[in-house]
Amino acid sequence: MKKLLFTDLDGTMLDLKSYSPDKVKESVAILKKAGVSIIFCSSKTWAEQESYLKELELNEPVIVENGSGIFFPDHINPELDSRTEIIHGKKALVLGKKYDDVVAAIENSAENSSTAFKYYRNQTIEEIASITELSLEAAGKAKSRDFSETIFNANLESPVYTRFEQTLNFLGFQCIPGSRYITVTGIGCNKGTAVKMLVEFYKQKSSEIKSIGIGDSRNDLEMLEVVQFPYLVKRPDNGWVNIECQDLIKISAIGPEGWNIMAREVLAD
């Protein structure tokens, strides 16, 4: 049996303040040795995820920008179709809109809503580092976007935001709440769709697949809905995000500590 572990990053595998994977490194090494494929499924960009792949010595596909694209390592040759491109020197399956189109839709919708949002395109790297508490290097990687934009200062309860979101939807785009910010992508993109595609890809190699997913926030719901074993870790406030998912396994630990508990259960099964 081939085990596929789809994992969110911020607030799940990574500490939400330091963005460090140090707390899960030992578990990652043990899972790898046991033959478990660890697949990132995050709102983070390829540039950001590539750094974590190298640090954790992983060599699997990654789902980027909330399901807007899948990047494949060099040793994997997916069946090519019209959505496959070479981006950053890697084979990438494009499932969403291109970045410039996303930004244009935000600017159009924000103008119609008299809204002044802060997002990657209109912030300097120094400003992004200040907002996100990332290093300047990490902020630069986060700004290297391909398929989505992140809004830092949206008030989801505001009528202005509601009008903005409605205009975006009309233009064919959607807002996805994450651990800290809002991601804007093309409508129809989500982590679940990308996960299902990768499960089918792995089934070509192994007829028996066990799929596991772990996350911490609302934007992980679609991923958790399509895996066989969905896990949810606590957030820093020591509570779980309010989502409904069949057979959801709630772990009584925050972020990486919860990730390690999940890893032990996966290894024991």
ABEGO torsion letter per residue (X at the ends): XBBBBBBBBBGBABBAAAGBAAAAAAAAAAAAAAGBBBBBBBABBAAAAAAAAAAAGBBBBBBBGGGABBBBBAABBBBBBAABBBBGGBBBBBABBBAAAAAAAAAAAAAAAGBBBBBAAABBAAAAAAAAGBBAAAAAAAABBAABBBBAABBAABAAAAAAAAAAAAAGBBBBBBAABBBBBBBGBBAAAAAAAAAAAAAAABABBBBBBBBABAAAAAAAAABABBBBBBBAAGBBBBBBBBGBBBBBBBEAAAAAAAAAAAAAX
